[in-house]
Each structure stands twice: as C-alpha cells, then as structure tokens.
Amino acid sequence: MNAQNGNLSFIVLGASGDLARRKVIPALFALYCQNLLPANFQVLGFARTKMTDEAFREMITAHLTCRYTPGEACGERMTEFLARCFYRSGRYDSRESFQALYGTLRELEGPQEACRIFYFAVPPAIFHDIAHALGGAGLVRPAGSQPWTRVVIEKPFGTDRASSDELSQQIKTVFDERQIFRIDHYLGKEVIQNLMALRFANLIFEPIWNRLYVDKVFISWAETIGIEGRAGYFDGIGVIRDVMQNHLLQMLALVAMEQPVSLTKYVRDEKVKVLRSILPVTIEDLVLGQYAAGGGQKGYREEPGVPADSITSTYAMAVLRVRSRRWSGVPFILSAGKALDRNMTEIRIQFKRTAGHVFLDKWPEGLPPNELVIRVQPDESIKFGIMNKVPGLGLNLEHTELNLRYASAFDGLIPEAYESLILDVIRGDPGLFICEDELEASWDVFTPVLHEIDEKRIEPEPYAFGSAGPAGIQKMLSKFPPRW
Ligand SMILES: NC(=O)c1ccc[n+]([C@@H]2O[C@H](COP(=O)([O-])OP(=O)(O)OC[C@H]3O[C@@H](n4cnc5c(N)ncnc54)[C@H](OP(=O)(O)O)[C@@H]3O)[C@@H](O)[C@H]2O)c1
C-alpha cells in the first residue's frame, strides 16, 4: 500500500494496556502528523476492559505529543486523529467477539474492505487464543491477497528455543510467515538504523571491519533503575532473556553481518547467517549478577513479589564468539544490567593497538587503541577515539574523540523507534523485523546455558544498587588483554 492512498484499519489488541497507550497509538499519531498514514485509516482498539469510544480517546490523548505539529495546529490534528479512533470490548478467545469486531470494521471501512494490521499489544500467553479467534471469525486474509492482512507481535518470543518454537507454530496456524512482523524496537532506533549506512555507505570502515584490525566489540546496555514493581514479569526471566538474547544479539548481528544484497528482506538473511555462526554461550563465558541494597535502594530480593532465594540475574556479561573468517578470535562482549551507575546503550568497537610506533618513550606501555563508539541512547552519537598531539610546544599525545552528536549535527527530530517500525509494517518492508530463522538461531545461542543456570540453580554474584556491577566483570575482562 502506498502510504498516501488506500484504506487501512489498524487494530490494536490489548488497547487498554501500557504498550498501546504509551507507544503504539502515539506513534500512529506522529505518523499522521507527518502525513504518512493513508488518506483513509481507522484505529480500532480491542480489549476485555469495557470502555466507550470517548473514554478510549481520553485515555490515549494523555500520551499524544505535538512534536511534529507544534503550536495551534496540534489541537486540530489531535481532534482529527481522535475522530478516527474507536474501541470495542470483548473476549480474546471468542469468535463471536471478533465477529462483532469485524462488523464494526466493515462499518468503519466503507464499501471497500481495507488493508488490516492486527497489533498484538497483549502478553504472549494469549497470542494463540487471539490468532485462533481472528482466524475463526474470518478476519485473516491469506498471504499474498489484496487488500492485505498483517500481524505485529512483540517480545518476549518464548523463554527458550522450545517455547519459542511452540509460539511460532501457534501463530502460524493462522498467519503465514510473510504476514508476521516481530518487533524488536531497538532495530527501529535511529542510531541502530544508521549502522548500515555507517558500514556500507562509507569506504573507510570495510577494510578494517574484521579480525585483523578489531580487537573486541562491546555491546552494552545499562539502566539505573531496578525492576520497579515488575517482579511478576521479570522474576524467573532475568536480564539475558529480557534484553541480551534479543536487543543485544540483534545489534551484534548488524555489526557482524556481511553487506546484504539489498536493504529489504535480505538484511534478515545476513543476520541469520551471523546468528547461526555464533557458538552457544557456556557458563565459563558468563558473569551473572543480582543487585543488592545500596544507596538507600532495596536489593532485588527485597522487591515486592520476589522470592527471598531468587536466583534471577539482573546483570549479565557474556562473551560471544562468531565462527567466521571475518570474526574468528574476536570476542563480542555483551553486557546488560539493571540498578547500575548509568543509563546507556552503546556499541564500542575497539581496534587493535598500534604496533612498532615511534612514541614508545612517552607511551612505553603501548598507545590506547582507537575506538568507534556508537551511542544508541541517551545522547545519540558516533564517536571515534584517536591519538592526537596536544597543541603547544613539545610532543604530547592525548586520546581524543571525533564526536558526531546527533542533537547538534542534525536539525530534524529523531523519530521514536515505534514510528519507524509501524511505518515499515504499513509499507510492507520486513527488513527491520525478526524472522523465524533469526529467532531460532538467537535462542540456540543462549538456551543451553539458560537451562544449565536454572537446573543447577547457579547463584548470581551480588552487586550494590547504583554500582558498576559485580566484581566478576573485571576478572572476565582480564582474560582479554589488548592485542597488537
Ligand atoms: N510496555 C512496553 O513498553 C513493552 C515493551 C516491549 C514489549 N512489550 C510487550 O508487549 C506486550 C504488551 O505489553 P503491555 O505492557 O501493554 O502489557 P499489559 O499492559 O500487561 O497488557 C496489555 C493488555 O492485555 C490485557 N491482558 C493483560 N494480561 C492479560 C491476561 N493474563 N489475559 C488476558 N489479557 C490480559 C489487558 O487488557 P484487558 O484486561 O482490558 O483485556 C492489558 O491492558 C507484552 O507482551 C509485553 O511484554 C511491552
């Protein structure tokens, strides 16, 4: 469908929830404000909670922002947008509820049926019920037909390889793989999308993007908050399943993959190859941590709803090895932690040290390595660490940064990840979504060690809330001294 014409029904299942209200519908409004939605569109929310259209509109209004239409125009745009938002309640496992939903859709769409996107903003435990009821009510048109039907689903996609496979099978009883858009919202982030431009639109990186020049790659995610009352979701899941197996592994794939044939579905082919080349993580390659009390904050085990003997990890560092000619011998060091001393997500490519240089008298221990740092959040930037002469008399060297800060370098607004991804669903571009093969390969990297941790009840190492993480990090990093 061309974004400027056509007819689109965007159906949000679980529309009473957090994701729908905070992310999905505000992203649709942002697209609307940029004239990126088709001329005819309707948003139809569905959940069990009873609500009128008016109450639904009121609920979502609180989260719509005027980023793209500041000033007086915004109120008008909001009124127009909200007039196209509707809500129906029903049961997720009921064919009748979805037949009634179909009736509403037909009234809203007019004489011609619209293209339909079903956005599953609900916990995965009910994906199957919904898919089944949608299929039973005749709401899903086969892949390849016009107007088309697509479905968007969110992580978590299972908790290990077997449960992920089961979930995939359940969805596939109703939807074809070509219709399924699995969101990993990190892939919609501006700096992550720029990774491909950085790598494949510049000449200088390709010759050094390999084991001959790269010493190690760090992919790090840190947040300063703990679980904030989400014990029900987080306990037993832990940070490897929540962040590392999906977001960080996807970033690794984009860093390590070969250039795709084109920027559409072929990106996924290259990511799958890399993911399949990663050796399964072993327990020796892992540091596990759990936050304890610190700085006046509760420890994880004191959080409401967390068992006093919980072994759930709130911090993990894993060393991954990619078995390929490009990357053999280069450790990819992934880390993710809650209740740490900073908030940030970044990719740090550390190059090998300069050998045989002429500055040995000043730097007998070796020059610091060049580093390319891709900061995903909070302050989007690309930095390149180089050695530089300090201006002045004499020859003093300093490690300095060439710094491309998005906030000062670009005038335009940085879109929210969901805006970019929802637009891709509308356009039918699957490049930034996770295909089934990727999902399988990602779980294969972590499933054996996750099972071992659970079966042997391996205790994570405590670290203080607000600290840099468990002491085991230093021991792990000492195994990878800088190389020439
Ligand atoms: N929130 C985020 O930022 C975020 C980010 C990434 C991924 N996700 C994933 O996206 C999905 C939705 O997230 P969310 O935060 O919006 O979840 P949520 O608020 O817990 O659930 C969304 C809606 O689903 C219905 N629901 C919840 N639990 C249910 C149950 N056990 N049985 C039947 N219906 C239930 C509720 O609506 P009714 O009771 O009205 O039916 C609820 O309003 C989850 O899988 C989550 O892991 C969320």
The ligand as an SDF file (V2000), in Angstrom:
LIG
                    3D

 48 52  0  0  0  0  0  0  0  0999 V2000
    5.0150   -1.8320   27.6260 N   0  0  0  0  0  0  0  0  0  0  0  0
    6.0960   -1.8010   26.8820 C   0  0  0  0  0  0  0  0  0  0  0  0
    6.7800   -0.7730   26.7320 O   0  0  0  0  0  0  0  0  0  0  0  0
    6.5540   -3.0580   26.1700 C   0  0  0  0  0  0  0  0  0  0  0  0
    7.7980   -3.0610   25.5310 C   0  0  0  0  0  0  0  0  0  0  0  0
    8.2040   -4.2090   24.8310 C   0  0  0  0  0  0  0  0  0  0  0  0
    7.3800   -5.3150   24.7980 C   0  0  0  0  0  0  0  0  0  0  0  0
    6.1870   -5.2980   25.4470 N   0  0  0  0  0  0  0  0  0  0  0  0
    5.3370   -6.4780   25.3440 C   0  0  0  0  0  0  0  0  0  0  0  0
    4.1160   -6.1190   24.7340 O   0  0  0  0  0  0  0  0  0  0  0  0
    3.0260   -6.8340   25.3010 C   0  0  0  0  0  0  0  0  0  0  0  0
    2.0220   -5.8590   25.8800 C   0  0  0  0  0  0  0  0  0  0  0  0
    2.6630   -5.0260   26.8360 O   0  0  0  0  0  0  0  0  0  0  0  0
    1.8900   -4.1370   27.9020 P   0  0  0  0  0  0  0  0  0  0  0  0
    2.9350   -3.5090   28.7350 O   0  0  0  0  0  0  0  0  0  0  0  0
    0.8740   -3.2720   27.2550 O   0  0  0  0  0  0  0  0  0  0  0  0
    1.1560   -5.2600   28.7550 O   0  0  0  0  0  0  0  0  0  0  0  0
   -0.0790   -5.1510   29.7250 P   0  0  0  0  0  0  0  0  0  0  0  0
   -0.4220   -3.7130   29.9870 O   0  0  0  0  0  0  0  0  0  0  0  0
    0.1940   -6.0430   30.8720 O   0  0  0  0  0  0  0  0  0  0  0  0
   -1.2310   -5.8710   28.8780 O   0  0  0  0  0  0  0  0  0  0  0  0
   -1.9160   -5.2570   27.8040 C   0  0  0  0  0  0  0  0  0  0  0  0
   -3.3890   -5.6080   27.9000 C   0  0  0  0  0  0  0  0  0  0  0  0
   -3.5500   -7.0220   27.7420 O   0  0  0  0  0  0  0  0  0  0  0  0
   -4.6100   -7.4820   28.5790 C   0  0  0  0  0  0  0  0  0  0  0  0
   -4.0660   -8.5220   29.4490 N   0  0  0  0  0  0  0  0  0  0  0  0
   -3.0580   -8.4180   30.3210 C   0  0  0  0  0  0  0  0  0  0  0  0
   -2.8350   -9.5950   30.9380 N   0  0  0  0  0  0  0  0  0  0  0  0
   -3.7340  -10.4720   30.4370 C   0  0  0  0  0  0  0  0  0  0  0  0
   -4.0060  -11.8270   30.6710 C   0  0  0  0  0  0  0  0  0  0  0  0
   -3.2820  -12.5470   31.5270 N   0  0  0  0  0  0  0  0  0  0  0  0
   -5.0040  -12.4020   29.9840 N   0  0  0  0  0  0  0  0  0  0  0  0
   -5.7090  -11.6950   29.1110 C   0  0  0  0  0  0  0  0  0  0  0  0
   -5.4840  -10.3790   28.8500 N   0  0  0  0  0  0  0  0  0  0  0  0
   -4.5180   -9.7790   29.5040 C   0  0  0  0  0  0  0  0  0  0  0  0
   -5.0890   -6.2920   29.3900 C   0  0  0  0  0  0  0  0  0  0  0  0
   -6.2490   -5.7730   28.7770 O   0  0  0  0  0  0  0  0  0  0  0  0
   -7.7360   -6.1990   29.2050 P   0  0  0  0  0  0  0  0  0  0  0  0
   -7.7060   -6.7090   30.5840 O   0  0  0  0  0  0  0  0  0  0  0  0
   -8.5050   -4.9250   29.0460 O   0  0  0  0  0  0  0  0  0  0  0  0
   -8.0960   -7.2110   28.1860 O   0  0  0  0  0  0  0  0  0  0  0  0
   -3.9770   -5.2760   29.2570 C   0  0  0  0  0  0  0  0  0  0  0  0
   -4.4570   -3.9490   29.2890 O   0  0  0  0  0  0  0  0  0  0  0  0
    3.6660   -7.7460   26.3410 C   0  0  0  0  0  0  0  0  0  0  0  0
    3.9360   -8.9630   25.7210 O   0  0  0  0  0  0  0  0  0  0  0  0
    4.9600   -7.0530   26.6920 C   0  0  0  0  0  0  0  0  0  0  0  0
    5.9310   -7.9450   27.1620 O   0  0  0  0  0  0  0  0  0  0  0  0
    5.7570   -4.1900   26.1260 C   0  0  0  0  0  0  0  0  0  0  0  0
  1  2  1  0
  2  3  2  0
  2  4  1  0
  4  5  1  0
  4 48  2  0
  5  6  2  0
  6  7  1  0
  7  8  2  0
  8  9  1  0
  8 48  1  0
  9 10  1  0
  9 46  1  0
 10 11  1  0
 11 12  1  0
 11 44  1  0
 12 13  1  0
 13 14  1  0
 14 15  2  0
 14 16  1  0
 14 17  1  0
 17 18  1  0
 18 19  2  0
 18 20  1  0
 18 21  1  0
 21 22  1  0
 22 23  1  0
 23 24  1  0
 23 42  1  0
 24 25  1  0
 25 26  1  0
 25 36  1  0
 26 27  1  0
 26 35  1  0
 27 28  2  0
 28 29  1  0
 29 30  1  0
 29 35  2  0
 30 31  1  0
 30 32  2  0
 32 33  1  0
 33 34  2  0
 34 35  1  0
 36 37  1  0
 36 42  1  0
 37 38  1  0
 38 39  2  0
 38 40  1  0
 38 41  1  0
 42 43  1  0
 44 45  1  0
 44 46  1  0
 46 47  1  0
M  CHG  2   8   1  16  -1
M  END
$$$$
